[in-house]
């Protein structure tokens, strides 16, 4: 059984004084159904689940209810389960098959006797078409693949070790060598497996058989392709082509998605809706270029220039030759893992901050990611897969441009934690496996330390 952070967020929803339905969205196979069942198992006397894929007649039967009382009657008849006022959770799963059930949940909430949870894949796509979204009645949470910290839990890493990493991060102290080397190896394993729950569980259940893991991730890729055919309708061929081109586009030098990979003469405006479909479905992560690395980043976002990452690095790896997997595990110095490591960092960052940006200038160079804190601080992040991770001309150029107001930067690599300085400003060299600690920066306050050498978390 995999331990997930989402469980605590669902518990917080249940404790909330505002009586809303919980809508759990996210890409297919990220563990939505499992986490709802895990949550409800010990917290309700009665747990009623209706799956609209497994029960194809449920939607029409429930949808024709005259009012909330009639709807409750039909649910009990359909499931054969008793509703116990004050201790019942009704769970509608796979609601993308019948999006109007989201509207219907409003009537259950008005009844007031039970909690309501809805879940499904492709909801970012399918919910656009429903006639009456119940604004004010729904609390939305997005489920992602396992992040590295959750992966560590799955591999029985003691909480005390993770606490040590956090303490080193917050104190800007190097990690003890043996511990550092252990987590470098663990992070490489995470890169190869990814964070899809079924892949991680299969790895655990088969005595670490990577062939079994690859079979799982390959199956998920095929499921995504089938979803495109089923739900994208007339634009399926174009969307499928974009999806299939993600690995090859990331493998190129600048990793930016080029329209010509779709078709000669293709333009962004023509294919904009196709990119949006993949992004809304949660199977692709966009990182948009900005013209200026200044807060707010969205002000100079260039929607036509972006990198398109896979939603899960394990899915990406499964689309590359098997030798890449071997090279990552061994940490081969002869291979450039730039695209793979950037993908895993994009995946980690999106779980913290949903809007990803990068910066590219002919004069100053390219910065892999720009992270924006709640207080308006912009933090540049460079991802390095080689040994020369302390060479970063573009980062230096940003730090020396006073008008941008950037006070410090992060470089992520396999090296240990250390602190450098460029143009009188600190550069923090962090191990890749500490990316999950960047969640501390969301509420960063630099008022006590204008140079940013010891960021204070509030």
C-alpha positions in Angstrom: 0.0 0.0 0.0 1.5 3.3 -1.1 1.5 6.3 1.2 0.2 9.5 -0.5 0.2 13.1 0.6 -3.3 13.5 -1.0 -4.7 11.5 1.9 -4.0 14.4 4.3 -5.6 16.9 1.9 -8.7 14.9 1.6 -8.9 14.7 5.4 -8.6 18.5 5.5 -11.5 18.7 3.0 -13.6 16.5 5.3 -12.8 18.7 8.3 -13.7 21.9 6.5 -16.7 23.8 7.7 -17.8 24.6 4.1 -19.9 21.7 2.9 -18.7 21.0 -0.6 -18.3 18.0 -2.8 -14.7 17.0 -3.4 -13.7 16.7 -7.1 -10.5 14.7 -7.5 -9.0 15.1 -10.9 -5.7 14.2 -12.6 -4.2 12.0 -15.3 -5.3 8.4 -15.6 -3.5 5.9 -13.3 -2.3 8.5 -10.7 -4.1 6.7 -7.9 -7.3 8.7 -7.5 -9.7 5.8 -6.9 -7.3 4.0 -4.5 -6.8 7.1 -2.3 -10.6 7.7 -2.0 -11.2 4.1 -1.0 -8.3 4.3 1.5 -9.7 7.5 2.9 -13.3 6.3 3.3 -12.6 2.9 4.6 -12.2 3.8 8.3 -14.1 7.1 8.3 -17.7 6.2 7.3 -20.1 3.6 8.4 -21.4 3.5 4.8 -19.3 4.0 1.7 -21.3 3.9 -1.6 -19.3 3.8 -4.9 -20.8 4.2 -8.4 -18.3 3.7 -11.2 -19.7 5.0 -14.5 -17.4 2.8 -16.7 -18.2 -0.4 -14.9 -21.9 0.4 -14.6 -22.9 1.9 -18.0 -26.6 2.2 -17.1 -26.0 4.2 -13.9 -25.8 7.6 -15.6 -29.2 7.5 -17.3 -30.8 5.9 -14.2 -29.5 8.5 -11.8 -29.7 11.4 -14.2 -33.5 11.1 -14.6 -34.1 11.6 -10.9 -36.8 14.2 -10.2 -35.3 15.7 -7.1 -32.7 15.1 -4.3 -35.0 12.6 -2.5 -35.6 10.6 -5.7 -31.9 10.7 -6.4 -31.0 9.2 -3.0 -33.6 6.5 -3.5 -32.2 5.6 -6.9 -28.6 5.4 -5.5 -29.7 3.0 -2.7 -31.6 0.9 -5.2 -28.7 0.8 -7.7 -26.0 -0.1 -5.1 -28.1 -2.1 -2.7 -26.5 -0.1 0.2 -28.0 1.8 3.1 -27.4 5.5 3.5 -26.7 6.4 7.1 -27.3 10.1 7.7 -24.1 11.8 9.0 -21.9 8.8 8.3 -22.1 8.1 4.6 -19.8 9.0 1.7 -21.1 8.7 -1.8 -18.3 8.3 -4.4 -19.0 8.8 -8.1 -16.0 7.5 -10.0 -15.0 7.9 -13.7 -17.4 10.8 -14.1 -15.8 11.8 -17.4 -18.1 9.2 -18.8 -21.1 11.3 -17.6 -19.9 14.8 -16.8 -23.4 16.0 -15.9 -23.1 13.9 -12.7 -21.0 16.8 -11.4 -24.0 19.1 -11.7 -26.2 16.4 -10.2 -24.0 16.3 -7.1 -25.3 19.7 -6.1 -28.6 18.1 -5.2 -26.9 15.6 -2.9 -25.1 18.4 -1.1 -28.4 20.3 -0.6 -29.8 17.1 1.0 -27.0 17.6 3.6 -26.9 14.1 5.0 -23.7 12.8 3.5 -20.3 13.6 1.9 -19.8 13.5 -1.8 -16.6 12.7 -3.7 -16.3 12.7 -7.5 -13.3 11.5 -9.5 -12.2 10.9 -13.0 -9.6 11.3 -15.7 -9.7 13.8 -18.5 -11.9 16.1 -16.5 -10.0 19.1 -17.7 -11.3 18.2 -21.1 -14.7 16.8 -20.5 -16.0 19.2 -17.8 -15.7 22.1 -20.4 -18.9 20.9 -22.0 -21.2 20.5 -19.0 -24.2 22.9 -18.9 -24.1 23.9 -15.3 -21.0 23.5 -13.3 -21.9 23.8 -9.6 -19.7 26.8 -8.7 -19.4 27.1 -4.9 -20.4 23.5 -4.4 -17.1 21.8 -5.4 -13.6 21.8 -3.9 -11.1 20.6 -6.6 -7.9 18.7 -5.9 -5.5 17.5 -8.5 -3.7 14.1 -8.2 -0.2 13.8 -9.5 2.2 10.8 -9.8 4.3 10.1 -6.7 6.8 12.8 -6.0 10.3 11.8 -4.8 9.4 12.0 -1.1 6.4 9.7 -1.7 8.6 7.4 -3.6 11.0 7.3 -0.7 8.1 6.3 1.5 7.4 3.5 -0.9 11.0 2.2 -0.6 10.8 2.2 3.2 13.1 5.1 3.7 12.7 6.2 7.4 11.1 9.6 8.1 14.2 10.4 10.2 16.3 10.3 7.0 14.0 12.7 5.2 13.9 14.9 8.2 17.8 15.0 8.0 17.6 16.1 4.4 15.1 18.9 5.3 17.3 20.1 8.1 20.4 20.2 5.8 18.4 22.0 3.2 17.1 24.7 5.6 20.5 25.1 7.2 22.3 25.0 3.8 24.6 22.3 5.1 26.1 19.5 3.0 24.6 16.0 3.4 26.8 13.4 5.0 28.6 11.6 2.1 27.2 8.1 2.6 23.7 9.4 3.0 24.1 11.6 -0.1 25.3 8.8 -2.2 22.4 6.6 -1.1 19.9 9.2 -2.1 21.6 9.8 -5.5 21.1 6.1 -6.2 17.5 6.3 -5.0 16.8 9.3 -7.1 18.2 7.5 -10.2 15.8 4.7 -9.4 13.0 7.1 -9.2 13.9 8.6 -12.6 13.7 5.1 -14.1 10.5 4.0 -12.4 8.7 7.3 -12.3 5.8 8.0 -10.0 2.9 6.1 -11.5 1.5 4.1 -8.5 1.0 0.8 -10.4 4.6 0.9 -11.7 6.0 1.6 -8.3 3.9 -1.1 -6.7 4.8 -3.6 -9.4 8.5 -2.9 -8.7 8.0 -3.6 -5.0 5.9 -6.7 -5.6 8.2 -8.3 -8.2 11.5 -8.1 -6.3 12.5 -5.0 -8.3 11.9 -6.4 -11.8 12.5 -3.4 -14.2 11.1 -5.4 -17.1 7.7 -5.6 -15.3 7.9 -1.9 -14.6 8.5 -1.1 -18.2 5.5 -3.3 -19.2 3.3 -1.3 -16.8 4.5 2.1 -18.1 4.2 1.0 -21.7 0.6 -0.1 -21.1 -0.2 3.3 -19.5 1.2 5.0 -22.6 -1.2 2.9 -24.8 -4.1 3.7 -22.5 -3.4 7.4 -23.0 -3.4 6.9 -26.8 -6.7 5.1 -26.6 -8.1 7.9 -24.5 -7.1 10.3 -27.3 -8.9 8.3 -29.9 -12.0 7.9 -27.7 -12.3 11.4 -26.3 -10.6 13.8 -28.8 -13.0 12.9 -31.6 -12.1 14.6 -34.8 -8.7 16.0 -33.6 -7.4 12.6 -32.4 -4.8 12.1 -35.2 -3.2 15.5 -34.6 -3.3 15.2 -30.8 -1.8 11.7 -31.0 1.0 12.9 -33.2 1.9 15.7 -30.7 1.8 13.2 -27.8 4.0 10.8 -29.6 6.5 13.5 -30.5 7.1 14.6 -26.9 10.1 12.3 -26.3 11.9 13.2 -29.5 11.3 17.0 -29.0 12.7 16.8 -25.5 15.8 15.0 -26.8 16.8 18.0 -29.0 19.3 20.6 -27.9 16.9 23.3 -26.7 14.0 21.0 -25.9 11.5 23.5 -27.1 8.5 22.0 -29.0 8.7 22.9 -32.7 5.6 23.0 -34.8 7.4 21.5 -37.8 7.6 18.2 -36.0 3.8 18.0 -36.5 3.7 19.0 -40.1 5.7 21.3 -42.4 4.2 24.8 -42.3 2.2 24.0 -39.1 1.4 27.0 -36.9 0.7 27.3 -33.2 -2.7 29.0 -33.8 -3.8 26.0 -35.9 -2.9 23.4 -33.3 -3.5 25.4 -30.1 -6.6 23.4 -29.1 -4.7 20.2 -29.6 -1.9 21.1 -27.2 -4.6 22.4 -24.8 -6.3 19.0 -24.9 -3.2 17.1 -23.8 -2.5 19.7 -21.1 -6.0 19.7 -19.8 -6.0 15.9 -19.8 -3.0 16.0 -17.5 -0.7 13.9 -19.7 1.6 16.7 -20.7 3.3 19.5 -18.7 3.9 22.8 -20.5 6.7 25.2 -19.5 6.2 28.5 -21.1 8.9 31.0 -22.1 8.8 34.5 -20.6 10.4 37.6 -22.1 11.5 39.0 -18.7 12.3 37.0 -15.5 10.4 39.4 -13.3 7.3 39.1 -11.2 4.6 38.4 -12.2 6.0 36.0 -14.7 2.6 35.6 -16.5 2.9 39.2 -17.6 5.5 38.4 -20.3 4.5 34.8 -21.0 4.8 33.7 -24.6 2.2 31.1 -25.2 3.6 30.1 -28.6 7.0 29.2 -27.1 7.0 26.3 -24.7 8.6 23.0 -23.8 6.2 20.0 -23.4 7.2 17.5 -20.8 5.7 14.1 -20.0 3.4 14.0 -17.0 5.7 11.3 -15.6 9.4 10.6 -16.1 8.8 6.9 -16.0 6.5 7.1 -18.9 9.1 9.2 -20.8 11.9 6.7 -20.1 9.7 3.8 -21.3 9.6 5.5 -24.7 13.3 5.7 -25.0 15.6 2.7 -25.8 16.3 0.3 -22.9 19.9 1.4 -22.8 18.8 4.8 -21.4 17.4 3.0 -18.4 20.7 1.2 -17.8 22.7 4.3 -18.2 20.6 6.3 -15.7 20.9 3.5 -13.1 24.7 3.4 -13.6 25.0 7.2 -13.7 27.0 6.8 -16.9 29.1 9.9 -17.5 29.1 9.4 -21.3 25.4 10.1 -21.7 23.6 13.4 -21.4 20.5 13.0 -19.4 19.4 16.6 -19.7 15.9 15.9 -21.1 15.2 13.2 -18.6 16.4 15.1 -15.6 14.6 18.3 -16.7 11.4 16.2 -17.0 11.6 14.9 -13.5 12.2 18.3 -12.1 9.3 19.7 -14.1 7.2 17.0 -12.6 8.4 17.7 -9.1 7.9 21.5 -9.5 4.4 21.2 -10.8 3.3 19.3 -7.7 4.4 22.4 -5.7 3.6 25.2 -8.2 1.2 24.5 -11.1 2.6 27.2 -13.5 6.0 26.5 -15.0 8.1 29.0 -16.9 11.6 29.2 -18.4 13.7 32.1 -19.8 15.6 32.2 -23.1 17.5 35.2 -24.5 19.9 35.4 -27.4 22.1 37.7 -25.3 21.8 36.2 -21.8 21.2 32.5 -22.5 18.6 30.0 -21.3 17.4 29.2 -17.7 15.6 25.9 -17.3 12.9 27.0 -14.8 11.7 30.1 -13.1 10.0 29.6 -9.7 7.7 32.3 -8.3 7.0 32.6 -4.6 3.8 33.9 -3.0 5.6 37.1 -1.9 6.7 37.9 -5.5 10.2 36.6 -5.5 11.5 35.0 -8.8 14.0 32.2 -8.3 15.9 30.8 -11.3 16.6 27.1 -11.3 19.1 25.3 -13.5 19.2 21.5 -14.0 22.6 19.9 -14.6 23.1 16.3 -15.5 26.9 16.4 -15.8 29.9 17.0 -13.6 30.4 20.6 -14.7 27.4 21.8 -12.9 29.2 24.9 -11.6 29.5 26.3 -15.1 26.3 28.3 -15.8 26.9 31.4 -17.9 23.2 32.2 -18.4 22.5 32.1 -14.6 25.4 34.4 -14.0 24.0 36.8 -16.6 20.7 36.9 -14.8 22.2 37.5 -11.4 24.3 40.5 -12.7 21.3 42.2 -14.3 20.1 44.4 -11.5 16.9 45.4 -13.1 15.6 41.9 -12.7 15.9 42.0 -9.0 17.0 38.3 -8.7 18.8 37.8 -5.3 19.8 34.2 -5.5 19.5 31.0 -7.7 19.5 27.3 -7.5 21.5 24.7 -9.5 20.2 21.1 -9.2 22.7 18.3 -9.9 24.0 15.0 -8.5 26.5 17.0 -6.5 26.3 17.6 -2.8 24.8 20.7 -1.2 27.1 23.7 -1.3 27.0 27.5 -1.7 28.7 29.5 -4.4 28.6 33.2 -5.3 28.2 35.1 -8.5 28.2 38.9 -8.7 27.9 39.1 -4.9 24.8 36.9 -4.8 24.5 33.3 -3.6 24.0 30.3 -5.8 22.8 27.3 -4.0 24.0 23.9 -5.4 21.4 21.4 -4.4 21.2 17.6 -5.1 18.4 16.8 -7.5 16.8 14.7 -4.8 16.2 17.8 -2.6 13.8 19.3 -5.2 10.8 18.3 -3.0 12.2 20.8 -0.4 11.5 23.7 -2.7 7.9 23.6 -1.4 9.4 25.7 1.5 10.0 28.5 -1.0 6.3 29.0 -1.8 6.0 31.3 1.2 9.5 32.7 1.1 10.1 36.0 2.9 13.4 37.8 2.2 12.7 41.0 4.3 15.1 39.9 7.0 17.9 39.0 4.7 18.0 41.1 1.4 20.8 39.0 0.0 18.7 35.8 0.4 21.5 33.8 2.0 19.3 32.4 4.6 15.7 32.4 3.3 13.1 32.5 6.1 10.1 30.4 5.7 6.9 31.8 7.1 
